Amino acid sequence: MNSDPALKHRNLLPGTRRISRPGSELAHAMREADSKCEVDSTHRPFPDPPPLPRSMENLTSFGLTASIRYANVVLGSALPVYVNARWATKQVARRHALPGRLIVSLTSYPHRFQTLHWTLKCLLSQSVAADAVILWIARENERRLTDKTLTLQGDGLTIKYCEDLGPYTKIIPALAEFPDAYVVTADDDIYYGPAWLEQLVAHERAGAEVLCHRAHRIRIGRSGIPVPYQEWEYETRCKEPSFLIFPTGCGGVLYPPGALHRDAVNSAVFREVCPKADDVWLYWMMRRNGVVARRVGSRWLLPTWRGSQRVALWQTNVVARGNDKCIKAMIERFGLPVGSDYGPPDDRLAVPGGQPAGPSRVNRGRARDADLGGPPTMMSRSP
């Protein structure tokens, strides 16, 4: 293997933090990690496999085999019956043991309002209760909510109306209103099992990491830059915290207080650089605070409700490669966030004239990064 160039630094824009270019130190740290994470035997190392036939392109880019897609369709059609039974027999949930408030936060839009209540019932019938389950709705869509959703306000649901921030609506208002809370994000089109929240909360270790049920593992190419998103290690089995673990919001993500850089709520910047890829933006904001992610719980299907996928962000971000465009823009603006030296306490907003962000959170997890990561392998062509 050819050796990488020495580690160097450069500034991208006035006011930008010093950015580490990938080099031999990072490569060595990544190689050390292979033994830390369980790697699926179907994940392939370098060199890249030959291009797939066009007929398979959409299937593999979404990362699911035909059988898994079929299972999702079947479950999405049958699960409402089970959700109704689960709702009718729900027990009093246990209190969580976190030292702060626990907020479950999500958003929705009119196309999914007809199935939204199923997801809300899942979130309101968890084995561990959140202090609040908040549905954020754009003000212009207030009158379009269904009675099935509105009536859940009597069962613990809070509905708040706010500015339309697209996919960011599920977390940015919550971060702004509850800065000291543990915020768990959920999607509006998915069935969540009764222990979904409990498993996230049970693994919380004093805010040491961002926790997620589902994640991909970033794969770095020979050039030192991430390979295309579709070639990452899909739904990694790794359960070690690492700067290469990329949480995906659909499975649910727990953000401890202060885990995200204070610039995470800067709508002017994320609308410019990363308007639709909220997972990409939140990953960078996590890393700018020196925080890493860890996958917890068991791997499971995430069935979506029938008819909810006619309009979906994955079609833009994954199939149409929108994530790759946003990742490129984020690297140009903030640098490559994979390395133990990323995210110093004096980090500044990487825009011309950016003001100091002030001391960031203690960079928990940074010490682990030298031993984690490993050379990511090819994304599995089957789940």
C-alpha positions as CSV (number, residue, x, y, z in Angstrom):
1,M,0.0,0.0,0.0
2,N,1.3,3.4,-0.9
3,S,2.0,5.6,2.1
4,D,-0.2,8.7,2.6
5,P,1.3,12.2,2.6
6,A,2.3,13.7,5.9
7,L,-0.4,15.3,8.1
8,K,-0.8,18.9,7.1
9,H,-3.0,21.8,7.9
10,R,-4.6,24.6,5.9
11,N,-7.3,27.3,6.2
12,L,-10.2,27.2,3.9
13,L,-11.9,30.6,4.6
14,P,-11.2,33.5,6.9
15,G,-12.2,32.6,10.4
16,T,-12.0,28.9,9.7
17,R,-10.4,26.5,12.1
18,R,-7.3,24.7,11.1
19,I,-8.3,21.5,9.3
20,S,-6.4,18.2,9.3
21,R,-5.9,16.7,5.9
22,P,-6.0,12.9,5.9
23,G,-2.6,11.4,6.2
24,S,-0.5,8.6,7.6
25,E,-1.4,9.3,11.2
26,L,-5.1,8.9,10.5
27,A,-4.6,5.9,8.3
28,H,-2.6,4.2,11.1
29,A,-5.3,5.0,13.6
30,M,-7.9,3.6,11.3
31,R,-6.0,0.4,10.7
32,E,-5.7,-0.2,14.4
33,A,-9.4,-0.4,14.7
34,D,-10.3,-3.5,12.7
35,S,-10.2,-5.7,15.7
36,K,-12.5,-3.4,17.7
37,C,-15.5,-3.7,15.4
38,E,-17.3,-6.7,14.1
39,V,-17.2,-6.4,10.3
40,D,-19.7,-8.2,8.2
41,S,-17.9,-10.8,6.1
42,T,-19.9,-9.7,3.1
43,H,-18.3,-6.2,3.3
44,R,-15.5,-6.1,0.7
45,P,-12.1,-4.4,1.1
46,F,-10.2,-2.6,-1.7
47,P,-10.2,-2.7,-4.6
48,D,-13.8,-1.6,-5.5
49,P,-16.1,-4.1,-7.1
50,P,-17.1,-3.6,-10.8
51,P,-20.1,-1.4,-11.5
52,L,-23.5,-2.9,-10.9
53,P,-26.0,-3.3,-13.7
54,R,-28.3,-0.4,-14.1
55,S,-31.3,-2.5,-13.3
56,M,-29.9,-3.1,-9.8
57,E,-28.7,0.5,-9.2
58,N,-31.8,1.8,-7.4
59,L,-32.1,-1.3,-5.3
60,T,-28.5,-1.3,-4.0
61,S,-28.3,2.4,-3.6
62,F,-31.2,2.2,-1.1
63,G,-29.2,-0.6,0.6
64,L,-32.0,-3.2,0.7
65,T,-32.4,-6.4,-1.1
66,A,-35.7,-7.3,-2.7
67,S,-36.6,-9.6,0.1
68,I,-36.2,-6.9,2.8
69,R,-38.2,-4.5,0.7
70,Y,-40.9,-7.0,0.4
71,A,-40.8,-7.6,4.2
72,N,-41.1,-3.9,4.8
73,V,-44.1,-3.6,2.6
74,V,-45.9,-6.6,4.2
75,L,-45.1,-5.3,7.7
76,G,-46.1,-1.8,6.9
77,S,-49.5,-3.1,5.8
78,A,-50.1,-5.4,8.7
79,L,-48.6,-3.5,11.7
80,P,-51.4,-1.0,12.1
81,V,-53.5,-3.8,13.5
82,Y,-50.8,-4.6,16.0
83,V,-50.3,-1.0,16.9
84,N,-54.0,-0.7,17.7
85,A,-53.8,-3.7,20.0
86,R,-50.6,-2.4,21.6
87,W,-52.2,1.0,22.1
88,A,-55.3,-0.5,23.7
89,T,-53.3,-2.6,26.2
90,K,-50.4,-0.2,26.9
91,Q,-49.1,-0.2,30.5
92,V,-47.9,2.7,32.6
93,A,-44.4,3.4,31.4
94,R,-41.4,3.5,33.7
95,R,-39.6,6.7,34.5
96,H,-36.2,7.2,32.9
97,A,-33.1,7.7,35.1
98,L,-31.4,10.4,33.1
99,P,-30.2,13.5,35.0
100,G,-32.1,15.8,32.7
101,R,-35.3,16.1,30.7
102,L,-35.8,13.5,27.9
103,I,-37.5,14.9,24.8
104,V,-38.6,12.8,21.8
105,S,-38.8,15.1,18.9
106,L,-40.1,14.6,15.3
107,T,-41.8,16.5,12.5
108,S,-44.1,15.6,9.6
109,Y,-45.7,17.1,6.5
110,P,-49.1,16.8,4.8
111,H,-48.1,13.8,2.6
112,R,-47.7,11.7,5.7
113,F,-50.5,13.1,7.9
114,Q,-52.7,10.1,7.0
115,T,-50.3,7.6,8.6
116,L,-48.6,9.9,11.2
117,H,-50.8,8.7,14.1
118,W,-49.4,5.2,13.8
119,T,-45.9,6.4,14.5
120,L,-47.1,8.7,17.3
121,K,-48.9,5.8,19.0
122,C,-45.6,3.9,18.9
123,L,-43.7,6.7,20.5
124,L,-46.4,7.3,23.2
125,S,-46.5,3.6,24.2
126,Q,-42.9,3.0,25.0
127,S,-41.7,1.0,28.0
128,V,-39.8,4.0,29.3
129,A,-41.6,7.3,29.2
130,A,-40.1,10.5,27.8
131,D,-40.8,13.8,29.6
132,A,-42.4,15.0,26.4
133,V,-43.1,13.7,22.9
134,I,-43.2,16.8,20.7
135,L,-44.5,17.0,17.1
136,W,-43.2,20.1,15.3
137,I,-45.4,21.2,12.5
138,A,-44.8,24.1,10.0
139,R,-47.3,26.9,10.8
140,E,-48.8,26.7,7.3
141,N,-49.8,23.1,7.8
142,E,-51.6,23.5,11.1
143,R,-55.1,23.2,9.7
144,R,-54.2,20.0,7.7
145,L,-53.5,17.7,10.7
146,T,-56.0,14.9,11.0
147,D,-58.3,14.3,14.0
148,K,-56.5,11.0,14.6
149,T,-53.3,13.0,15.4
150,L,-55.0,15.9,17.2
151,T,-56.8,13.6,19.6
152,L,-53.4,12.1,20.8
153,Q,-52.8,15.4,22.6
154,G,-54.9,13.9,25.4
155,D,-52.5,11.0,25.6
156,G,-49.3,12.8,26.1
157,L,-48.5,14.3,22.7
158,T,-47.4,17.9,22.5
159,I,-47.9,19.7,19.1
160,K,-45.9,22.9,18.5
161,Y,-46.1,25.1,15.4
162,C,-42.9,26.7,14.1
163,E,-41.0,27.8,11.0
164,D,-40.7,25.3,8.3
165,L,-37.1,24.1,8.3
166,G,-37.6,21.0,6.2
167,P,-36.1,17.9,7.7
168,Y,-34.4,20.0,10.3
169,T,-37.8,20.8,11.9
170,K,-37.6,17.6,13.8
171,I,-34.6,18.8,15.9
172,I,-33.6,22.4,15.6
173,P,-36.6,23.9,17.4
174,A,-36.1,21.3,20.2
175,L,-32.4,22.2,20.5
176,A,-33.3,25.9,20.7
177,E,-36.2,25.4,23.3
178,F,-34.6,22.7,25.4
179,P,-30.8,23.3,25.3
180,D,-30.2,21.2,28.5
181,A,-32.4,18.2,27.5
182,Y,-31.6,14.8,26.1
183,V,-33.2,15.0,22.7
184,V,-34.1,11.8,20.8
185,T,-35.1,12.2,17.2
186,A,-37.6,9.9,15.3
187,D,-39.0,9.8,11.8
188,D,-42.7,10.1,11.0
189,D,-43.1,7.1,8.8
190,I,-41.7,4.2,10.8
191,Y,-42.9,1.6,13.3
192,Y,-40.9,1.7,16.5
193,G,-41.0,-1.2,18.9
194,P,-42.0,-0.7,22.6
195,A,-38.4,-0.9,23.9
196,W,-37.0,1.5,21.2
197,L,-36.5,4.4,23.6
198,E,-35.5,2.2,26.6
199,Q,-32.6,0.7,24.7
200,L,-31.2,4.2,23.8
201,V,-31.6,5.5,27.4
202,A,-30.1,2.4,29.0
203,H,-26.8,2.8,27.1
204,E,-26.3,6.5,27.9
205,R,-23.0,7.1,29.7
206,A,-23.0,10.6,31.1
207,G,-23.1,12.2,27.7
208,A,-20.0,10.4,26.4
209,E,-21.4,9.7,23.0
210,V,-24.3,10.3,20.6
211,L,-26.3,7.0,20.6
212,C,-28.2,5.5,17.7
213,H,-30.0,2.4,16.7
214,R,-28.8,2.5,13.1
215,A,-25.6,3.7,11.6
216,H,-23.3,3.4,8.6
217,R,-19.6,3.3,8.9
218,I,-17.7,5.8,6.8
219,R,-15.2,4.4,4.4
220,I,-12.2,6.4,3.5
221,G,-10.7,6.0,0.0
222,R,-7.0,6.0,-0.9
223,S,-7.2,9.7,-1.5
224,G,-8.0,10.2,2.1
225,I,-11.6,11.5,1.3
226,P,-14.7,9.5,2.0
227,V,-15.9,7.3,-0.9
228,P,-19.4,7.8,-2.2
229,Y,-22.1,7.4,0.4
230,Q,-23.5,4.3,-1.3
231,E,-20.2,2.5,-0.8
232,W,-20.0,3.0,3.0
233,E,-20.5,0.0,5.3
234,Y,-24.2,-0.1,5.3
235,E,-25.9,-0.7,8.7
236,T,-22.7,-1.4,10.4
237,R,-22.6,-4.0,13.2
238,C,-19.9,-2.1,15.0
239,K,-20.9,-1.2,18.6
240,E,-17.7,0.6,19.5
241,P,-17.7,4.5,19.6
242,S,-15.8,5.9,16.7
243,F,-15.5,9.0,14.6
244,L,-16.4,6.8,11.6
245,I,-19.8,5.9,12.9
246,F,-22.5,7.9,11.0
247,P,-25.9,7.9,12.7
248,T,-29.0,7.7,10.5
249,G,-32.0,9.5,11.9
250,C,-34.6,6.9,10.8
251,G,-33.6,4.5,13.5
252,G,-33.7,7.1,16.3
253,V,-30.7,9.1,17.7
254,L,-30.2,10.3,21.2
255,Y,-28.3,13.6,21.5
256,P,-27.1,14.4,25.1
257,P,-27.1,18.0,26.2
258,G,-24.2,19.9,24.5
259,A,-23.3,17.0,22.1
260,L,-23.8,19.2,19.1
261,H,-21.8,22.3,18.3
262,R,-23.6,25.5,19.1
263,D,-23.7,26.3,15.4
264,A,-26.0,23.4,14.8
265,V,-29.0,25.7,15.0
266,N,-27.6,28.2,12.4
267,S,-30.3,27.8,9.8
268,A,-28.6,30.2,7.3
269,V,-25.6,27.9,7.0
270,F,-27.4,24.5,6.9
271,R,-29.9,25.8,4.4
272,E,-27.0,26.9,2.2
273,V,-24.6,24.0,2.6
274,C,-26.8,21.0,3.5
275,P,-30.5,21.9,2.9
276,K,-31.9,18.4,2.8
277,A,-29.3,16.1,4.3
278,D,-29.9,16.7,8.1
279,D,-28.0,13.5,9.0
280,V,-24.9,14.9,7.3
281,W,-25.2,18.2,9.0
282,L,-25.7,16.8,12.5
283,Y,-22.8,14.4,12.1
284,W,-20.5,17.3,11.3
285,M,-21.9,19.3,14.3
286,M,-21.3,16.3,16.6
287,R,-17.7,16.0,15.4
288,R,-17.0,19.7,15.7
289,N,-17.6,19.3,19.4
290,G,-15.2,16.3,19.5
291,V,-18.1,13.9,20.2
292,V,-18.3,10.4,18.6
293,A,-21.3,8.1,18.0
294,R,-22.0,4.6,19.2
295,R,-24.6,2.2,17.8
296,V,-26.7,0.4,20.5
297,G,-29.4,-2.3,20.6
298,S,-30.2,-5.0,18.1
299,R,-30.5,-4.8,14.4
300,W,-34.1,-4.9,13.2
301,L,-36.3,-4.0,10.3
302,L,-37.7,-0.5,10.3
303,P,-41.0,-1.0,8.6
304,T,-42.6,2.1,7.0
305,W,-46.3,2.6,6.7
306,R,-48.0,1.7,3.4
307,G,-48.0,4.7,1.0
308,S,-45.6,6.8,3.1
309,Q,-42.7,6.4,0.7
310,R,-44.1,8.0,-2.4
311,V,-42.3,11.2,-1.3
312,A,-39.2,10.5,0.8
313,L,-35.8,12.1,1.3
314,W,-33.9,8.9,0.7
315,Q,-34.8,9.2,-3.0
316,T,-33.0,12.6,-3.1
317,N,-30.2,12.0,-0.7
318,V,-29.3,8.4,-1.5
319,V,-30.6,7.4,-4.9
320,A,-29.9,10.8,-6.5
321,R,-26.7,11.1,-4.5
322,G,-27.7,14.3,-2.7
323,N,-25.7,13.2,0.3
324,D,-22.5,13.1,-1.7
325,K,-23.0,16.7,-2.8
326,C,-23.6,17.8,0.8
327,I,-20.6,15.8,2.1
328,K,-18.4,17.5,-0.5
329,A,-19.8,20.9,0.5
330,M,-19.3,20.2,4.2
331,I,-15.7,19.1,3.7
332,E,-15.0,22.3,1.8
333,R,-16.6,24.4,4.5
334,F,-15.6,22.6,7.7
335,G,-12.9,20.1,6.8
336,L,-12.8,16.3,7.1
337,P,-14.3,15.3,10.5
338,V,-12.6,11.9,10.8
339,G,-9.6,12.1,13.2
340,S,-8.9,12.6,16.8
341,D,-7.7,16.2,16.3
342,Y,-10.9,17.4,14.8
343,G,-13.1,19.9,16.7
344,P,-10.8,21.9,19.0
345,P,-12.4,24.0,21.8
346,D,-11.8,27.3,19.9
347,D,-13.7,26.1,16.8
348,R,-15.3,28.9,14.9
349,L,-18.2,28.9,12.5
350,A,-16.6,28.3,9.1
351,V,-18.1,31.2,7.2
352,P,-16.4,34.6,6.4
353,G,-16.6,36.8,9.5
354,G,-17.7,33.9,11.7
355,Q,-17.6,34.7,15.5
356,P,-16.0,32.5,18.1
357,A,-18.3,29.8,19.2
358,G,-16.8,29.9,22.7
359,P,-15.5,26.8,24.6
360,S,-17.1,23.7,23.3
361,R,-18.1,20.7,25.4
362,V,-15.3,18.6,26.8
363,N,-14.2,16.4,24.0
364,R,-15.3,13.1,25.4
365,G,-14.5,10.2,23.1
366,R,-11.5,11.9,21.5
367,A,-9.1,9.6,23.4
368,R,-10.8,6.6,22.0
369,D,-10.5,7.7,18.4
370,A,-6.9,6.7,18.1
371,D,-7.9,3.1,18.7
372,L,-11.1,3.1,16.7
373,G,-12.3,3.5,13.1
374,G,-10.2,1.1,11.2
375,P,-10.2,1.0,7.4
376,P,-13.9,0.9,6.6
377,T,-14.9,-1.8,4.2
378,M,-17.3,-1.9,1.3
379,M,-20.9,-1.4,2.1
380,S,-22.7,-4.7,2.0
381,R,-24.8,-5.3,-1.1
382,S,-27.3,-7.0,1.1
383,P,-28.6,-5.9,4.6
